[in-house]
Each structure stands twice: as C-alpha cells, then as structure tokens.
Amino acid sequence: MKIDRLISIIMVLLERKRMSAKSLSDMFEVSLRTIYRDIETINMAGIPIVSAPGVNGGFRIMDEYKVDKKVFTPADITTLLMGLGSISPMLTREQMLGTLAKVKSLMPTEQAHEIELKSSQIMIDLKPWMGNVNLQVFLEMIKTALQKHSLLSFQYSDRKGRTSIRRIEPYKLALKENHWYVQGFCLHKQDFRLFKLSRISQLEVLDETFIRRELPESISEFTSIMSQKQRPIQLLIHESLRDRMLDYCSSEHITPHGDNHFMVHFPFIADDFGYNLLLSFGDQCECLEPPDVREEMIRRIERMSQRYKRRQEQSR
C-alpha cells in the first residue's frame, strides 16, 4: 500500500543521512517516477525533504526535523511494544512486522535487551480460547470498508436466532469484553446500530460507497446508556461460582453467607442475555431479590423442564 511505502521511506531517511532516488527505487521495487511522487507527497505532509545534486547527492530529511532517539525513554518504547502486542489481532503479519521494526529502531542499542525483556513481562492477548474462525477475515474486510467508505452487506442473527440481511455504512470497529462489534448506519432500520461480529455471516464489501454521517454517540456513551439500564439483584451462590462472579462485579459486592455460600449484589439487565447469564450459573445459584426477576427465572426454568420432559416421554 502507498501509505506503508511512504512511512517506510520516512523511516529510511530518518536512519540514513542521504539516499538517491535510484536507491529508493530499487529498495521499494517501484519506478523512479513513483519515488519522486512519493517525495512530493511527504513534503506536502509537512516533512521537509531536501535534495542535493551530483554523484553523492540524493534525498535527505532536514536535520532540524529528525527525532532524537533520546526523546524516547526505555519505558516509552516498552509501552509502545506492549500496545502493539495488544492490537496484533487487528494487524496483518506484514503490518505487525513492519511496525515493530520501526518502533524497535528507536531503541538505544545498549538498552535493547532490557526493553525486550520488560515488554515481554506483560502479555495482553485479546484472542478468545475458542472463537469464530472467520473473525480475522471479517476484521480485515471491515477495515477495508472503513478505509474506502464502502457499504457492507451481511446476514445477521439476533439474540432470538432470527436472521435478516443487512446493508450498513460502517463507521467504527469496537472491542468490548473480548467481543468485536461494528458500529454502522443500517439502511434497513435507517438508524445507527451496533452489530456483533460473531453473529455475522455472508459478509461482503460492496462497490457502492457512502458519504459519512455524523455519529450520534460513541461506544463509550453506548456503554453508559446500557449501564443506566442495570439494576442490582441479590444472588445466593455456592463458593464454586465465586470466581465467575468476579468477572461481573467487584469483591466488595460478594460477602460470605453461611457455610460454602456467598451473597452477591449482582448488576443485572432484564433481557434475554441477562436471564440466560443467570441460567448459565446452573443449580449453584439462586436469585433471591427482586421478586419479578425471581418469578421470571422460575417461569424460564419450568419451560426448560417441560421441554425436556416432553422429549423424554416421546422417546418412550
């Protein structure tokens, strides 16, 4: 991609005092004309490149513009490397290697080992243990659509398993609680929607483009709205569920209650997702309050029980 080549040319000129157009052309395997256009583009972006004629001439970045490696402390570079590691699922192998090489070029030679050691002491792995095999492909396709302002088409399955074909104007990729979402304007609903990637199939990047609209709210504001729908409920759990509870609430909301049990002040949204979450805790969890949530849990458990009983009777 052109942007990658432009960045690479800048990095080469930052590292070396001078490079001829022929040397740059050979290095990046493009024509001399392309190199001259790239140099002009870089200059227009505000990075001052000057040229010198003659046998020993070539292009160079003005010394006043070059970044002193000493500006970046070992802690700065360590933070950059850890940050790159955390977003690696969003980058192709080539992008990752290229970006890492650029950041590592800032490392003082005498401190390189120390920086490498520190950056490897913390691992941020956003990839799930098990997941949708199409996820990486979908991320790349959505990134392409975002860059080109292209419409996306896909089949979407809602929480109740109902499917529909959607065409959207994509605006943002978001990672929330280890789940990827694409925020976009749905042409069918004529409104902005948040789509979970794991519920998407038959994804296509269309040739049709769109003019960007103003986003009504950010993902963080959406999260704030969802938080307003939460209300606390009281759960009685067996000690075996305590670790799972810590994924949803802090330890001060979990208090001992008799032998081998805990009382939990649990944040809850009364929708299918919320009730299915409570059901996933099995018989080691009981909702005590409020009455409406407890009664709805009883109804759902009874419906499940009746379904299993009918199947068992039919098989006799």
C-alpha contacts under 8 A as a table, 3 or more apart, distances in Angstrom:
res1	aa1	res2	aa2	distance
1	M	4	D	5.43
1	M	5	R	6.53
2	K	5	R	5.12
2	K	6	L	6.18
3	I	6	L	5.07
3	I	7	I	6.26
4	D	7	I	5.25
4	D	8	S	6.14
5	R	8	S	4.97
5	R	9	I	6.12
5	R	28	F	7.44
6	L	9	I	5.16
6	L	10	I	6.33
6	L	38	D	6.46
6	L	42	I	7.07
7	I	10	I	5.11
7	I	11	M	6.24
8	S	11	M	5.04
8	S	12	V	6.14
9	I	12	V	5.11
9	I	13	L	6.18
9	I	24	L	7.70
10	I	13	L	5.21
10	I	14	L	6.09
10	I	42	I	7.99
11	M	14	L	5.03
11	M	15	E	6.27
11	M	102	K	7.17
12	V	15	E	5.20
12	V	16	R	6.09
13	L	16	R	5.11
13	L	17	K	6.55
13	L	18	R	6.61
13	L	19	M	7.00
13	L	59	F	7.74
13	L	60	R	5.87
13	L	61	I	6.17
14	L	17	K	7.31
14	L	60	R	7.99
14	L	61	I	6.68
14	L	66	K	6.27
14	L	67	V	7.92
16	R	19	M	7.23
16	R	60	R	7.94
17	K	60	R	6.04
17	K	61	I	7.77
18	R	57	G	7.35
18	R	58	G	5.69
18	R	59	F	5.43
18	R	60	R	4.76
19	M	23	S	6.36
19	M	24	L	6.74
19	M	57	G	7.70
19	M	58	G	5.02
19	M	59	F	5.28
19	M	60	R	6.65
20	S	23	S	5.19
20	S	24	L	6.38
20	S	57	G	6.55
20	S	58	G	3.97
20	S	59	F	5.90
21	A	24	L	5.15
21	A	25	S	6.01
21	A	32	L	6.41
21	A	35	I	6.58
21	A	36	Y	7.43
21	A	58	G	6.45
21	A	59	F	7.15
22	K	25	S	4.96
22	K	26	D	6.17
22	K	32	L	6.58
23	S	26	D	5.19
23	S	27	M	6.06
24	L	27	M	4.98
24	L	28	F	6.15
24	L	35	I	7.02
25	S	28	F	5.53
25	S	29	E	5.61
25	S	30	V	5.23
25	S	31	S	5.76
25	S	32	L	5.62
25	S	35	I	6.26
26	D	29	E	5.02
26	D	30	V	6.95
30	V	34	T	6.33
30	V	35	I	7.17
31	S	34	T	5.19
31	S	35	I	6.54
32	L	35	I	5.06
32	L	36	Y	6.31
33	R	36	Y	5.21
33	R	37	R	6.30
34	T	37	R	5.07
34	T	38	D	6.11
35	I	38	D	4.97
35	I	39	I	6.16
36	Y	39	I	5.13
36	Y	40	E	6.28
37	R	40	E	5.10
37	R	41	T	6.22
38	D	41	T	5.00
38	D	42	I	6.20
39	I	42	I	5.12
39	I	43	N	6.19
39	I	49	I	7.29
40	E	43	N	5.07
40	E	44	M	6.18
41	T	44	M	5.06
41	T	45	A	6.30
42	I	45	A	5.06
42	I	46	G	6.82
42	I	47	I	5.86
42	I	48	P	7.76
42	I	49	I	7.70
43	N	46	G	5.33
43	N	47	I	5.08
43	N	48	P	5.44
43	N	49	I	6.10
44	M	47	I	7.28
47	I	61	I	7.49
47	I	65	Y	7.50
48	P	61	I	5.85
48	P	62	M	6.01
48	P	65	Y	7.31
49	I	59	F	6.51
49	I	60	R	5.51
49	I	61	I	4.45
49	I	62	M	6.19
50	V	59	F	5.74
50	V	60	R	5.59
50	V	61	I	6.28
50	V	62	M	6.78
51	S	57	G	7.09
51	S	58	G	5.40
51	S	59	F	4.44
51	S	60	R	6.40
52	A	57	G	4.59
52	A	58	G	5.28
52	A	59	F	6.60
53	P	56	N	7.50
53	P	57	G	4.72
53	P	58	G	6.57
54	G	57	G	4.89
54	G	58	G	7.98
61	I	65	Y	6.95
61	I	66	K	7.08
62	M	65	Y	5.55
62	M	66	K	6.93
63	D	66	K	5.42
67	V	71	V	7.28
68	D	71	V	5.59
69	K	72	F	5.80
69	K	106	L	5.59
69	K	107	M	7.26
69	K	108	P	7.26
70	K	73	T	6.57
72	F	75	A	7.90
72	F	76	D	5.66
72	F	77	I	6.49
72	F	106	L	7.36
73	T	76	D	5.08
73	T	77	I	6.50
74	P	77	I	5.25
74	P	78	T	6.04
74	P	107	M	7.30
74	P	111	Q	7.31
74	P	115	I	6.02
75	A	78	T	5.04
75	A	79	T	6.16
75	A	115	I	7.68
76	D	79	T	5.23
76	D	80	L	6.35
77	I	80	L	4.98
77	I	81	L	6.18
77	I	103	V	7.10
77	I	104	K	7.71
77	I	106	L	7.62
77	I	107	M	7.12
77	I	115	I	7.29
78	T	81	L	5.18
78	T	82	M	6.23
78	T	115	I	5.74
78	T	116	E	7.44
78	T	118	K	6.58
78	T	119	S	5.08
79	T	82	M	5.19
79	T	83	G	6.08
79	T	119	S	7.23
80	L	83	G	5.06
80	L	84	L	6.18
80	L	103	V	7.46
81	L	84	L	5.09
81	L	85	G	6.24
81	L	100	L	7.23
81	L	103	V	7.37
81	L	119	S	6.22
82	M	85	G	5.04
82	M	86	S	6.37
82	M	119	S	5.66
82	M	120	S	7.71
82	M	122	I	7.30
82	M	123	M	7.40
82	M	124	I	7.60
83	G	86	S	5.18
83	G	87	I	6.64
84	L	87	I	5.40
84	L	88	S	6.16
84	L	96	M	7.83
84	L	100	L	7.57
85	G	88	S	5.22
85	G	123	M	7.60
85	G	124	I	6.84
85	G	125	D	7.85
86	S	89	P	7.72
86	S	123	M	7.63
86	S	124	I	5.04
86	S	125	D	6.10
86	S	126	L	6.74
87	I	90	M	5.58
87	I	91	L	7.08
87	I	126	L	7.84
88	S	91	L	5.21
88	S	92	T	7.75
88	S	96	M	6.69
89	P	92	T	7.70
89	P	126	L	7.46
89	P	127	K	7.23
89	P	136	Q	7.14
90	M	136	Q	7.67
90	M	139	L	6.90
90	M	140	E	7.60
91	L	94	E	7.95
91	L	95	Q	5.77
91	L	96	M	5.81
92	T	95	Q	5.15
92	T	96	M	6.11
93	R	96	M	5.14
93	R	97	L	6.13
94	E	97	L	5.27
94	E	98	G	6.05
95	Q	98	G	5.19
95	Q	99	T	6.05
96	M	99	T	5.31
96	M	100	L	6.02
97	L	100	L	5.21
97	L	101	A	6.09
98	G	101	A	5.19
98	G	102	K	6.40
99	T	102	K	5.13
99	T	103	V	6.33
100	L	103	V	5.20
100	L	104	K	5.98
101	A	104	K	5.14
101	A	105	S	6.10
102	K	105	S	5.18
102	K	106	L	7.15
103	V	106	L	5.57
103	V	107	M	7.46
104	K	107	M	5.31
107	M	111	Q	6.89
107	M	112	A	5.77
107	M	115	I	7.88
108	P	111	Q	5.43
108	P	112	A	6.10
109	T	112	A	5.23
110	E	113	H	7.58
111	Q	114	E	5.39
111	Q	115	I	6.29
112	A	115	I	5.23
112	A	116	E	6.16
113	H	116	E	5.17
113	H	117	L	6.16
114	E	117	L	5.16
114	E	118	K	6.25
115	I	118	K	5.21
115	I	119	S	6.09
116	E	119	S	5.29
116	E	120	S	6.32
117	L	120	S	5.34
117	L	121	Q	6.53
118	K	121	Q	5.23
118	K	122	I	7.61
119	S	122	I	6.37
120	S	123	M	6.64
126	L	178	N	6.22
127	K	178	N	7.46
128	P	131	G	5.89
128	P	178	N	7.12
131	G	135	L	7.81
132	N	135	L	5.45
132	N	198	S	6.42
133	V	136	Q	7.31
134	N	137	V	5.32
134	N	138	F	6.01
135	L	138	F	5.08
135	L	139	L	6.13
135	L	197	L	7.22
135	L	198	S	7.44
136	Q	139	L	5.09
136	Q	140	E	6.35
137	V	140	E	5.27
137	V	141	M	6.27
138	F	141	M	5.03
138	F	142	I	6.08
138	F	197	L	7.71
138	F	203	L	7.23
139	L	142	I	5.21
139	L	143	K	6.08
140	E	143	K	5.08
140	E	144	T	6.23
141	M	144	T	5.12
141	M	145	A	6.32
141	M	204	E	7.74
141	M	205	V	6.68
142	I	145	A	4.96
142	I	146	L	6.10
142	I	152	L	7.77
142	I	170	P	7.54
142	I	173	L	7.90
142	I	205	V	7.57
143	K	146	L	5.04
143	K	147	Q	6.25
144	T	147	Q	5.22
144	T	148	K	6.19
144	T	150	S	7.98
144	T	205	V	7.97
145	A	148	K	5.19
145	A	149	H	5.53
145	A	150	S	4.66
145	A	151	L	6.70
145	A	152	L	7.07
145	A	170	P	7.04
145	A	205	V	6.20
146	L	149	H	5.16
146	L	150	S	6.71
146	L	170	P	6.10
146	L	171	Y	6.42
146	L	172	K	7.45
147	Q	150	S	7.87
148	K	209	T	7.47
149	H	169	E	7.55
149	H	170	P	7.47
149	H	209	T	5.44
149	H	210	F	5.87
149	H	211	I	7.40
149	H	212	R	7.72
150	S	169	E	7.04
150	S	170	P	7.64
150	S	205	V	6.55
150	S	206	L	6.04
150	S	207	D	6.37
150	S	208	E	5.80
150	S	209	T	4.29
150	S	210	F	6.40
151	L	167	R	6.74
151	L	168	I	5.74
151	L	169	E	5.03
151	L	170	P	6.75
151	L	205	V	6.23
151	L	206	L	5.33
151	L	207	D	7.27
151	L	208	E	5.88
151	L	209	T	5.75
151	L	210	F	6.89
152	L	167	R	5.55
152	L	168	I	5.34
152	L	169	E	6.51
152	L	170	P	6.93
152	L	203	L	7.10
152	L	204	E	5.75
152	L	205	V	4.88
152	L	206	L	5.81
153	S	165	I	7.23
153	S	166	R	5.67
153	S	167	R	4.43
153	S	168	I	6.57
153	S	202	Q	7.80
153	S	203	L	5.80
153	S	204	E	5.17
153	S	205	V	6.60
153	S	206	L	6.99
154	F	165	I	5.75
154	F	166	R	5.48
154	F	167	R	6.68
154	F	200	I	6.40
154	F	201	S	5.91
154	F	202	Q	5.18
154	F	203	L	4.39
154	F	204	E	6.29
155	Q	163	T	6.55
155	Q	164	S	5.59
155	Q	165	I	4.46
155	Q	166	R	6.12
155	Q	200	I	5.82
155	Q	201	S	5.20
155	Q	202	Q	5.83
155	Q	203	L	7.08
156	Y	163	T	5.35
156	Y	164	S	5.42
156	Y	165	I	6.23
156	Y	166	R	6.79
156	Y	199	R	5.77
156	Y	200	I	4.91
156	Y	201	S	6.58
157	S	160	K	7.73
157	S	161	G	5.39
157	S	162	R	5.38
157	S	163	T	4.34
157	S	164	S	6.71
157	S	199	R	5.32
157	S	200	I	6.76
158	D	161	G	5.27
158	D	162	R	5.50
158	D	163	T	6.53
158	D	199	R	7.19
159	R	162	R	7.46
159	R	272	D	7.51
159	R	273	F	7.67
166	R	186	C	6.88
166	R	187	L	7.50
166	R	188	H	6.78
167	R	186	C	6.08
167	R	187	L	5.83
167	R	188	H	7.04
168	I	184	G	5.77
168	I	185	F	5.26
168	I	186	C	4.44
168	I	187	L	5.70
169	E	184	G	5.19
169	E	185	F	4.99
169	E	186	C	6.65
169	E	187	L	7.63
169	E	210	F	6.88
170	P	182	V	6.81
170	P	183	Q	6.14
170	P	184	G	4.25
170	P	185	F	6.64
171	Y	182	V	7.41
171	Y	183	Q	5.72
171	Y	184	G	5.15
171	Y	185	F	7.74
171	Y	212	R	8.00
172	K	182	V	5.73
172	K	183	Q	5.14
172	K	184	G	6.95
173	L	180	W	7.10
173	L	181	Y	5.80
173	L	182	V	4.63
173	L	183	Q	6.37
174	A	180	W	5.72
174	A	181	Y	5.10
174	A	182	V	6.22
174	A	183	Q	7.52
174	A	219	I	7.33
175	L	178	N	6.18
175	L	179	H	5.56
175	L	180	W	4.56
175	L	181	Y	6.28
176	K	179	H	5.27
176	K	180	W	6.41
176	K	181	Y	7.58
179	H	196	K	7.27
179	H	197	L	7.65
179	H	198	S	7.88
180	W	196	K	6.13
180	W	197	L	5.67
180	W	198	S	7.65
181	Y	194	L	6.37
181	Y	195	F	5.33
181	Y	196	K	4.44
181	Y	197	L	5.46
182	V	194	L	5.88
182	V	195	F	5.29
182	V	196	K	6.62
182	V	197	L	6.98
183	Q	192	F	7.10
183	Q	193	R	5.87
183	Q	194	L	4.53
183	Q	195	F	6.29
184	G	192	F	5.48
184	G	193	R	5.67
184	G	194	L	6.57
184	G	195	F	7.91
185	F	190	Q	6.78
185	F	191	D	5.46
185	F	192	F	4.17
185	F	193	R	6.13
186	C	189	K	5.41
186	C	190	Q	5.49
186	C	191	D	5.60
186	C	192	F	5.92
186	C	193	R	6.37
187	L	190	Q	4.91
187	L	191	D	7.25
192	F	215	L	8.00
192	F	216	P	7.84
195	F	199	R	7.67
195	F	200	I	7.81
196	K	199	R	5.63
196	K	200	I	6.94
197	L	200	I	5.16
200	I	203	L	6.93
206	L	209	T	7.70
215	L	218	S	7.26
217	E	221	E	5.89
217	E	222	F	6.71
218	S	221	E	5.17
218	S	222	F	6.29
219	I	222	F	4.87
219	I	223	T	6.16
220	S	223	T	4.99
220	S	224	S	6.26
221	E	224	S	4.88
221	E	225	I	6.27
222	F	225	I	5.09
222	F	226	M	6.31
223	T	226	M	5.04
223	T	227	S	6.16
224	S	227	S	4.99
224	S	228	Q	6.43
225	I	228	Q	5.20
225	I	229	K	6.91
226	M	229	K	5.30
226	M	230	Q	6.92
227	S	230	Q	5.25
229	K	269	I	6.10
230	Q	267	P	5.94
230	Q	268	F	5.17
230	Q	269	I	4.81
230	Q	270	A	7.93
231	R	267	P	5.70
231	R	268	F	5.36
231	R	269	I	6.52
232	P	265	H	6.04
232	P	266	F	5.29
232	P	267	P	4.66
232	P	268	F	5.82
233	I	265	H	5.89
233	I	266	F	5.23
233	I	267	P	6.51
233	I	268	F	6.47
233	I	287	C	7.41
233	I	288	L	7.75
233	I	289	E	5.65
233	I	290	P	6.19
234	Q	263	M	6.99
234	Q	264	V	5.70
234	Q	265	H	5.08
234	Q	266	F	6.13
234	Q	287	C	6.03
234	Q	288	L	5.55
234	Q	289	E	5.06
234	Q	290	P	7.25
235	L	263	M	5.78
235	L	264	V	5.01
235	L	265	H	6.70
235	L	266	F	6.88
235	L	285	C	6.66
235	L	286	E	5.59
235	L	287	C	4.57
235	L	288	L	5.71
235	L	289	E	7.33
236	L	261	H	6.95
236	L	262	F	5.87
236	L	263	M	4.82
236	L	264	V	6.34
236	L	285	C	5.75
236	L	286	E	5.19
236	L	287	C	6.44
236	L	288	L	6.91
237	I	241	L	6.46
237	I	242	R	7.54
237	I	261	H	5.61
237	I	262	F	5.37
237	I	263	M	6.49
237	I	264	V	7.38
237	I	284	Q	5.64
237	I	285	C	4.42
237	I	286	E	6.45
238	H	241	L	5.86
238	H	242	R	7.38
238	H	260	N	5.98
238	H	261	H	4.52
238	H	262	F	6.40
238	H	284	Q	5.26
238	H	285	C	6.60
239	E	242	R	5.35
239	E	260	N	5.25
239	E	261	H	5.16
239	E	262	F	6.44
240	S	243	D	7.28
240	S	284	Q	7.86
241	L	244	R	5.35
241	L	245	M	6.34
241	L	281	F	7.49
241	L	284	Q	7.25
241	L	285	C	7.96
242	R	245	M	5.10
242	R	246	L	6.56
242	R	254	I	7.95
242	R	262	F	7.69
243	D	246	L	5.30
243	D	247	D	7.21
244	R	247	D	5.49
244	R	248	Y	7.52
245	M	248	Y	5.46
245	M	249	C	6.21
246	L	249	C	5.21
246	L	250	S	5.77
246	L	251	S	6.52
247	D	250	S	7.98
248	Y	266	F	7.54
248	Y	267	P	7.41
249	C	253	H	6.61
249	C	265	H	7.96
249	C	266	F	6.59
249	C	267	P	7.15
250	S	253	H	5.75
250	S	254	I	7.34
251	S	254	I	5.23
251	S	255	T	7.89
252	E	255	T	7.04
253	H	264	V	5.73
253	H	265	H	5.13
253	H	266	F	7.41
254	I	262	F	6.34
254	I	263	M	5.78
254	I	264	V	4.63
254	I	265	H	6.60
255	T	262	F	5.41
255	T	263	M	5.30
255	T	264	V	6.59
256	P	260	N	7.95
256	P	261	H	6.17
256	P	262	F	4.39
256	P	263	M	6.26
257	H	260	N	7.60
257	H	261	H	5.24
257	H	262	F	4.73
257	H	263	M	5.86
258	G	261	H	5.87
258	G	262	F	7.51
268	F	274	G	6.30
269	I	274	G	5.52
270	A	273	F	7.96
270	A	274	G	5.71
270	A	275	Y	6.80
270	A	293	V	7.62
271	D	274	G	5.25
271	D	275	Y	6.32
272	D	275	Y	5.26
272	D	276	N	5.93
273	F	276	N	5.17
273	F	277	L	6.10
274	G	277	L	5.12
274	G	278	L	6.50
275	Y	278	L	5.12
275	Y	279	L	6.24
275	Y	297	M	7.11
276	N	279	L	4.97
276	N	280	S	6.15
277	L	280	S	5.09
277	L	281	F	7.00
278	L	281	F	5.55
278	L	282	G	7.62
278	L	285	C	7.72
279	L	282	G	5.58
279	L	297	M	7.91
281	F	284	Q	6.35
281	F	285	C	5.87
282	G	285	C	6.21
283	D	286	E	7.30
287	C	290	P	7.90
287	C	293	V	7.49
287	C	294	R	5.55
287	C	297	M	7.93
288	L	291	P	7.40
288	L	294	R	6.40
289	E	292	D	7.97
289	E	293	V	7.06
289	E	294	R	6.45
290	P	293	V	5.69
290	P	294	R	6.39
291	P	294	R	5.05
291	P	295	E	6.00
292	D	295	E	5.14
292	D	296	E	6.17
293	V	296	E	5.13
293	V	297	M	6.19
294	R	297	M	5.12
294	R	298	I	6.34
295	E	298	I	5.03
295	E	299	R	6.32
296	E	299	R	5.06
296	E	300	R	6.25
297	M	300	R	5.17
297	M	301	I	6.10
298	I	301	I	5.18
298	I	302	E	6.06
299	R	302	E	5.14
299	R	303	R	6.22
300	R	303	R	5.12
300	R	304	M	6.27
301	I	304	M	5.06
301	I	305	S	6.11
302	E	305	S	4.95
302	E	306	Q	6.12
303	R	306	Q	5.14
303	R	307	R	6.23
304	M	307	R	5.17
304	M	308	Y	6.44
305	S	308	Y	5.30
305	S	309	K	6.16
306	Q	309	K	5.00
306	Q	310	R	6.07
307	R	310	R	5.30
307	R	311	R	6.38
308	Y	311	R	5.19
308	Y	312	Q	6.17
309	K	312	Q	5.04
309	K	313	E	6.15
310	R	313	E	5.13
310	R	314	Q	6.14
311	R	314	Q	5.16
311	R	315	S	6.31
312	Q	315	S	5.27
312	Q	316	R	6.71
313	E	316	R	5.44
